[in-house]
């Protein structure tokens, strides 16, 4: 099947879900090359919009995402990657999931999860990966 | 907090997750107005990129998404909406989730979920909503 990369300027969103807990961990983007590498290597590789280049999740932190299954939606324009997440969390802010805040009706945000690691010890100066 | 609508031309992706099962049901987009309406009404409203307008999920099918909680990610550019999904499924193809196909390494797709309703009976001619 054709994945609709052209809809998003060559990129499709890839939702990352913990295969065991069902927790949604993060969302990133993939182009055709990083999707192929994700599938062939068995570890998640994104295309970073901000850096404009391939970005292997865990390249600096060691917190890699081991692929269990890739799903594609009805429109073929969004991926769902079910993973085993290595390490205490995927978020550069020190949480298991990047979705650690609840958005209230007044658009304030409340932290509703606990930190699982100290990000400065894992990432040092570079705050990603 | 400021949601980074400007990153996506006024829209942010909104991942829809079943609050009870943890299943990822679909992904849509919201602008500032449809996010506000989603939060105030308690039912999910998207901005449809293809139609270029507000799109209330369930407007034709009755399969509305009742909001339990809205989460926001570390970069404030992606939403996770945890919902109670009314009806047998959210997908216009007749499945509980839009992610009913597994993407194989050779990019063929395999249906790995069972249909939960007959879409032609729910949607008639119009295949969405």
Boltz contact constraints between the chains, C-beta under 6 A:
constraints:
  - contact:
      token1: [A, 1]
      token2: [B, 109]
      max_distance: 6.0
  - contact:
      token1: [A, 13]
      token2: [B, 13]
      max_distance: 6.0
  - contact:
      token1: [A, 15]
      token2: [B, 15]
      max_distance: 6.0
  - contact:
      token1: [A, 17]
      token2: [B, 24]
      max_distance: 6.0
  - contact:
      token1: [A, 22]
      token2: [B, 22]
      max_distance: 6.0
  - contact:
      token1: [A, 24]
      token2: [B, 17]
      max_distance: 6.0
  - contact:
      token1: [A, 24]
      token2: [B, 80]
      max_distance: 6.0
  - contact:
      token1: [A, 27]
      token2: [B, 78]
      max_distance: 6.0
  - contact:
      token1: [A, 39]
      token2: [B, 105]
      max_distance: 6.0
  - contact:
      token1: [A, 69]
      token2: [B, 102]
      max_distance: 6.0
  - contact:
      token1: [A, 70]
      token2: [B, 103]
      max_distance: 6.0
  - contact:
      token1: [A, 71]
      token2: [B, 99]
      max_distance: 6.0
  - contact:
      token1: [A, 71]
      token2: [B, 102]
      max_distance: 6.0
  - contact:
      token1: [A, 72]
      token2: [B, 101]
      max_distance: 6.0
  - contact:
      token1: [A, 72]
      token2: [B, 103]
      max_distance: 6.0
  - contact:
      token1: [A, 72]
      token2: [B, 109]
      max_distance: 6.0
  - contact:
      token1: [A, 73]
      token2: [B, 98]
      max_distance: 6.0
  - contact:
      token1: [A, 73]
      token2: [B, 99]
      max_distance: 6.0
  - contact:
      token1: [A, 74]
      token2: [B, 91]
      max_distance: 6.0
  - contact:
      token1: [A, 74]
      token2: [B, 93]
      max_distance: 6.0
  - contact:
      token1: [A, 74]
      token2: [B, 98]
      max_distance: 6.0
  - contact:
      token1: [A, 78]
      token2: [B, 27]
      max_distance: 6.0
  - contact:
      token1: [A, 80]
      token2: [B, 24]
      max_distance: 6.0
  - contact:
      token1: [A, 80]
      token2: [B, 99]
      max_distance: 6.0
  - contact:
      token1: [A, 91]
      token2: [B, 74]
      max_distance: 6.0
  - contact:
      token1: [A, 93]
      token2: [B, 74]
      max_distance: 6.0
  - contact:
      token1: [A, 98]
      token2: [B, 73]
      max_distance: 6.0
  - contact:
      token1: [A, 98]
      token2: [B, 74]
      max_distance: 6.0
  - contact:
      token1: [A, 99]
      token2: [B, 71]
      max_distance: 6.0
  - contact:
      token1: [A, 99]
      token2: [B, 73]
      max_distance: 6.0
  - contact:
      token1: [A, 99]
      token2: [B, 80]
      max_distance: 6.0
  - contact:
      token1: [A, 101]
      token2: [B, 72]
      max_distance: 6.0
  - contact:
      token1: [A, 102]
      token2: [B, 69]
      max_distance: 6.0
  - contact:
      token1: [A, 102]
      token2: [B, 71]
      max_distance: 6.0
  - contact:
      token1: [A, 103]
      token2: [B, 70]
      max_distance: 6.0
  - contact:
      token1: [A, 103]
      token2: [B, 72]
      max_distance: 6.0
  - contact:
      token1: [A, 105]
      token2: [B, 39]
      max_distance: 6.0
  - contact:
      token1: [A, 109]
      token2: [B, 1]
      max_distance: 6.0
  - contact:
      token1: [A, 109]
      token2: [B, 72]
      max_distance: 6.0
